[in-house]
Amino acid sequence: MSLSRRALIKHLGALGALAGTGGWSTLAQAARARIIPWRNWSGGQSCIPAARLAPASEDELAELLKSTRDMTVRPVGSSHSFSALVPTDGKIVSLSNFTGMIGHDPQTLQAEFWAGTPMSQTGEPLLKVGQALPNMADIDYQTLAGAISTSTHGTGPKFGSYSTNVVGLRLVTAEGKVLDLDKTHQPELFNAARASLGSLGIITRVKLQNRKAFRLHQKQWVQNTEELLEDMPRLVKENDHFEFNPILHSDVSLAQVQNETTDSRTLAKEMGGDGDKVGKLAMANTYLRNHPDAHAALLNFLVKHLEFPDVIDDSFRVFANVRDQRFNEMEYEVPADAGPACVREILKTIREQNLNSFIPLEYRYVKGDDIPLSMFSGRDSCAISVHQYYDMDYHNFFAQIEPIFWKYDGRPHWGKLHTLNAAQLSQLYPRWKEFTEIRREMDPTGKFLNGHLRSVFGVQC
Ligand SMILES: Cc1cc2nc3c(=O)[nH]c(=O)nc-3n(C[C@H](O)[C@H](O)[C@H](O)COP(=O)(O)OP(=O)(O)OC[C@H]3O[C@@H](n4cnc5c(N)ncnc54)[C@H](O)[C@@H]3O)c2cc1C
C-alpha cells in the first residue's frame, strides 16, 4: 500500500521532531515508530498519528515520555472506547508488551497485573491461584488500564466499577517519573488515577482486590417490558447481577440474572457472537420500519420464541460475551432511583418518533464510589445505553435521546459518545475541581491532552 503525500510529510515530520530532541534512544524510538492509521473498534473514531509506539520496558516508556516535548501523547488499550479519548496527530502509546500476572497474595486475595493485560487474560491466571474479580463488564476485550481509566463496569447494585477494585498502581508521569501509588503513598493522586482517562500519566501496573474464585448461574428470559419494570425492585434485590435489554419498537425485553452458586457446571456459554439475533432485528427494521404496528407484532412474536439455556460456569466465563456486530454507543449513568422513569421515557420517545435503530437498549445498576472522576462518584447509579449499528448515522438518534439523560441528572460514560464539555461536566461531578487541580499539577503543559480532552477539561489550546 502506498503512503499518501500527507502521511509521508507527517512521517518525515515525526522523524525530524524526534531526531531534534537528541539522543540515541530517541532516534531508536523513531526508527521503531511506524506510521499506521488508528481507528477504534466501531470505526467511528480514527486518526493518523505521527507514531504508534509500544515500549518494551518501563525504562523505555519513561524515556519516551521525558523526551517528548512538542507532541501530544495518548495511551491506548484495546481501542474499545467510542468517544475520542485516543485520537491524536502526536504519539499513540500501547502497553501491548506489558501483559500478564506479576504476582498474587493468597492472604489478602490481591493480585498485580501488567496494565496492558486484556481482561480476557485475567480470568484463567486468577482461577489458578483461587481468585476472581468480583464483577465484570459485558465484554472482556478491554485492557486492564483501559477499563479502569473509564470506570468500566458490569451490573449489580452491590458492585462498583473496575476502578473500585484497584488497590495500587504504578504511574509513569509526563516527565518520565515512576510513581508507586496506593492508599498510603500519595493517596489523593492514587484515588484520582483510578479513573483518569489517561490524563495523569501512563499506568504500567495495577494491583486488584479480588475475591475467592466462584461459579455463576446465568438465567435469561423474555418478558413484557412494562411487567418487567414493575417487578424490577424485587429482581434487583433478590439477584446478585440483574440487567435487561428492551427490544426497540416492541413491547418485550430480554432479562438476565446471574447468581453465585456451588452447583456443577453446565455446557459452556455459547460464545458464537450475537450476529444472528442482531441480523433478524435489522431485517425486521428494514422491511417493517414504516409499519410500526406490524413491526411490534413481529418482534413480540419472534423474540418470545427465542430460547436461552441456563449456564453455570466459572464467573469470568459467564460474565463475558462476544459482540461481533459493531455499533456506536451512548451511555449515561443516572441516579439509581431515576432509572425506571428514564428508560420508560427513552422507550416512549423511540416509539413515538419511530427513531431508526434496532439494537436493544442496555439497563444495569452500579454501586457508588469515592473516586473523583468515576461516573459513579458519590452515588449509586443506573447505567442506560443506546446503540446504533456501525454503518448507520447515530447523530439524529443520539441527539433525541441525550436531553432525556440530562433531564435525569445523568453523567456520560467516559468511553462512550456524548456532547458535553467542561462547563456542563463540572456541574455533574462534586469532586471535579479536585481532579482538575491534580491534572494541572501532573501535566502542566497538557502533554496528555488531545482535542477531546481539552474540551472535557476546559483547557485552551
Ligand atoms: C462492544 C463493547 C462493549 C463494552 N461493554 C462495556 C461494559 O459492559 N461496561 C462498560 O462500562 N464499558 C463497556 N464498554 C466500553 C469500554 O469498556 C471502555 O471504553 C474501555 O475504556 C475500553 O478499554 P480499552 O482497553 O479498549 O481502552 P481504550 O479505549 O483504548 O482507552 C480508554 C482510555 O484508557 C486510557 N488508557 C489506556 N491504556 C492506558 C494506560 N496504560 N495508562 C493510562 N491510561 C490508559 C486511554 O488513554 C483512554 O483514555 C464497551 C465497549 C465496547 C466496544
The ligand as a MOL file (V3000), in Angstrom:
LIG
                    3D

  0  0  0     0  0            999 V3000
M  V30 BEGIN CTAB
M  V30 COUNTS 53 58 0 0 0
M  V30 BEGIN ATOM
M  V30 1 C -18.5030 -3.9900 22.4700 0
M  V30 2 C -18.2090 -3.1150 23.6660 0
M  V30 3 C -18.7510 -3.4480 24.8950 0
M  V30 4 C -18.4960 -2.6460 26.0160 0
M  V30 5 N -19.0400 -3.0100 27.2090 0
M  V30 6 C -18.8550 -2.2160 28.3020 0
M  V30 7 C -19.4160 -2.5640 29.5660 0
M  V30 8 O -20.0210 -3.6230 29.7320 0
M  V30 9 N -19.2490 -1.6890 30.5910 0
M  V30 10 C -18.5850 -0.5050 30.4430 0
M  V30 11 O -18.5020 0.2600 31.4050 0
M  V30 12 N -17.9920 -0.1770 29.2650 0
M  V30 13 C -18.1200 -1.0110 28.2040 0
M  V30 14 N -17.5100 -0.6810 27.0130 0
M  V30 15 C -16.6220 0.4970 26.9790 0
M  V30 16 C -15.1630 0.0860 27.2780 0
M  V30 17 O -15.1110 -0.8340 28.3410 0
M  V30 18 C -14.3400 1.3010 27.6970 0
M  V30 19 O -14.4350 2.3070 26.7590 0
M  V30 20 C -12.8660 0.9400 27.9880 0
M  V30 21 O -12.2190 2.1050 28.4440 0
M  V30 22 C -12.1480 0.3790 26.7720 0
M  V30 23 O -10.8990 -0.1440 27.1800 0
M  V30 24 P -9.6840 -0.2500 26.1530 0
M  V30 25 O -8.6580 -1.1550 26.7280 0
M  V30 26 O -10.1760 -0.5650 24.8030 0
M  V30 27 O -9.1130 1.2330 26.2230 0
M  V30 28 P -9.0720 2.3850 25.1100 0
M  V30 29 O -10.4560 2.5610 24.5860 0
M  V30 30 O -8.0050 2.1170 24.1560 0
M  V30 31 O -8.7000 3.6160 26.0460 0
M  V30 32 C -9.6080 4.0430 27.0400 0
M  V30 33 C -8.9620 5.0850 27.9330 0
M  V30 34 O -7.9370 4.4750 28.7120 0
M  V30 35 C -6.7270 5.1960 28.5740 0
M  V30 36 N -5.6280 4.2480 28.7250 0
M  V30 37 C -5.4300 3.1010 28.0530 0
M  V30 38 N -4.2960 2.4960 28.4960 0
M  V30 39 C -3.7810 3.2890 29.4600 0
M  V30 40 C -2.6350 3.2200 30.2990 0
M  V30 41 N -1.7790 2.2030 30.2350 0
M  V30 42 N -2.4280 4.2150 31.1830 0
M  V30 43 C -3.2840 5.2590 31.2840 0
M  V30 44 N -4.3830 5.3730 30.5100 0
M  V30 45 C -4.6280 4.4060 29.6210 0
M  V30 46 C -6.8140 5.8140 27.1950 0
M  V30 47 O -5.9640 6.9070 27.0590 0
M  V30 48 C -8.2800 6.2050 27.1650 0
M  V30 49 O -8.4560 7.4200 27.8300 0
M  V30 50 C -17.7010 -1.4710 25.8920 0
M  V30 51 C -17.1360 -1.1500 24.6480 0
M  V30 52 C -17.3800 -1.9680 23.5490 0
M  V30 53 C -16.7740 -1.6110 22.2140 0
M  V30 END ATOM
M  V30 BEGIN BOND
M  V30 1 1 1 2
M  V30 2 1 2 3
M  V30 3 2 2 52
M  V30 4 2 3 4
M  V30 5 1 4 5
M  V30 6 1 4 50
M  V30 7 2 5 6
M  V30 8 1 6 7
M  V30 9 1 6 13
M  V30 10 2 7 8
M  V30 11 1 7 9
M  V30 12 1 9 10
M  V30 13 2 10 11
M  V30 14 1 10 12
M  V30 15 2 12 13
M  V30 16 1 13 14
M  V30 17 1 14 15
M  V30 18 1 14 50
M  V30 19 1 15 16
M  V30 20 1 16 17
M  V30 21 1 16 18
M  V30 22 1 18 19
M  V30 23 1 18 20
M  V30 24 1 20 21
M  V30 25 1 20 22
M  V30 26 1 22 23
M  V30 27 1 23 24
M  V30 28 2 24 25
M  V30 29 1 24 26
M  V30 30 1 24 27
M  V30 31 1 27 28
M  V30 32 2 28 29
M  V30 33 1 28 30
M  V30 34 1 28 31
M  V30 35 1 31 32
M  V30 36 1 32 33
M  V30 37 1 33 34
M  V30 38 1 33 48
M  V30 39 1 34 35
M  V30 40 1 35 36
M  V30 41 1 35 46
M  V30 42 1 36 37
M  V30 43 1 36 45
M  V30 44 2 37 38
M  V30 45 1 38 39
M  V30 46 1 39 40
M  V30 47 2 39 45
M  V30 48 1 40 41
M  V30 49 2 40 42
M  V30 50 1 42 43
M  V30 51 2 43 44
M  V30 52 1 44 45
M  V30 53 1 46 47
M  V30 54 1 46 48
M  V30 55 1 48 49
M  V30 56 2 50 51
M  V30 57 1 51 52
M  V30 58 1 52 53
M  V30 END BOND
M  V30 END CTAB
M  END
